[in-house]
């Protein structure tokens, strides 16, 4: 299956540009979310280079952010870069469970490989297994109990584009079991 970021941009813009004034754009050295301002009339989700997973990850963060957070650069979230201590890594993983669970659902809807990202290559080594289990469990909860209008809308668009006829349900997790 071919995964082109331009398809993601088109799908996202079709889903959200008109009613939420938010666009997805790639080609940036670092991911970032920027709310609309005087120079830019649209909210912008910027993803790294042409990385499909970066785009899906940033969309997932946008889907988790509430209306007030979407008015702040990078949603006003805390972030410590690569090189985190074990304690910082635990904090990072706590705030990443929900976005990475949505990213997992988006990847599976698009037929794209997923694994959690601990994003700490040069920091203290920690066991990613508990984090992976929490992300998988949260994805299951989202698919069984609902995940909100924006992520549901985007997941359906991904399914329609990449796997027409496939249902948005817990069966998406079957490749991971």
N, C-alpha and C positions, 0 to 999 in steps of 0.2 A: 504494500500500500504506500502510495506517495504522500508525504507530509510536507506541505509547503506553507510557510508562514504567511504568504500572501492570502492563502485560503482562510487562515485564522483571522487575519485582519478584516477580510471581506465579511466573514460570518459574524464577527463581533460587531462590526459597524452596522450590519443589517439588523442585528438584535438591539443595539443600544444607542446608536448615534442620534436618532431622531428624538426618542423620548427621554433619554438620560444625558444627552449632550456629552457623551464620552466616546473617545476613539482609542483604538489600539494601534501602536506604531512600533516598528522594529528598527534595527540598525544602530542601536546605542551601545556605548561601551559598558554601561551599567544599567540595570533596571531601575525604574523610578516611576512614581505616580506624581503628576502635577495637576492641581486643580486649575480650572479656567481663571484667567486674569485679564487685565487690560490688553495685553499683547497677544493673548491666545484665547479665543472665545470658547474653546472646548476643553473639557477635562481630558487629560492624556495619560494613558497607560503605556509606558515605554519599556520595551523589552530588549534584552541583550542580543546584539547582532541579528542573526537570522535563526536563533535557537527556538525551535518549536516548544520545547519544554519550558523555556524562560517565559514565553508568551503565555502558556497555560498557567504557569505558577503566578505570574503577575495578575492575570485575570482572576485567579482564585483569591488572591489577597483583596482585590477590588470587591469581589462578591461577599467577602466576610465583613468588610468595612461598612459601618452604618452611615447614614446621611451626613452626620457632623464630621466624621473622620474623612469622608470623601471631599471635604472642603480644605483639608490640610495636606501639605506636601508629604508624600510617602505615608499618608494616613495618620501622621503623628506617632507612628510606632517606634519603639525602641529597636535598635539594631546594633549589635557588636560585630565587627567584621571577622573574617577568618583569623584564627589564632586565639580563639576563646578558651578560657579555663573550663574545667569540668562543670563548675557552678554556672558560669555564663552559658555553657552548652545546654544544661538542664533548663534554664530560663528560655533560651532560644527554642528548644523543642516543645516547651509548654505552649508557646504562642504560635508554633508552626503546625500543630496537630490539625486544626480545622482547615487552614488553607491547603495543606498538603493532602488532606482527605478529598477536598474538592478537586485539586489537581489530579489526584488518582482517578477520580470519576471522569474528569475531562479527557485524560489520556486514554482510559479504557473506552470511552464513547468514540474517540477518534481512532481507535485501534492502534494506539501508540504505546510503546513500552513505558512502564513506570517503576520506579523505586524511590523510596524516600531520599531526601537530600539532607544530610546533616550539615553541609556547608561549612565544614571546619577542618580543612585538609592539613593545616599546619598547627592546629591547636592540640590540647590534651586529647588523647584518644579515649573514647567512651564506647560502650556497647550500644550499637544502634538497634538491637533487637527489640527492646521495650518500646522505643519510639515507633518503630515499624509496626508493632502490634497495636499501639494506640491509634495510629493513622488508619490502619485497616479497619479497626473497630469503629472509628468515627465515620468512615466511608459507608460501612454497613448501616449505621444508624441513619445517616443521611438518606440512603436509598430505601430504607424501610419506613422512616418517619417523615421524610421531606427535608429539603435543604434550602427552601426559600425560592422566591420567584426568579431572581436574576440567575443564580446558578442552574436552576431547572431549565430556564429558557435557553441558556447557552449550551447545556448538555444535550438538549433536544436538537439544537441546530447542528452540533457535532455529530450526533447519531444520524440525523437525516443526510448529512453530507458524506460521512464515512462508512456508515453501516445502516443503510435504509432498511426499515422494517424491524430493527432491533429495539427492544424495550428498555426504557430507563428504569431498571429495577435491580434488585440484589443479584440477579443473574449475571450482571456485568462483572462481578467479582470472581466468577468461576475460574478464569485463567490464573488467578492468584492462589486458589485453594489447593 
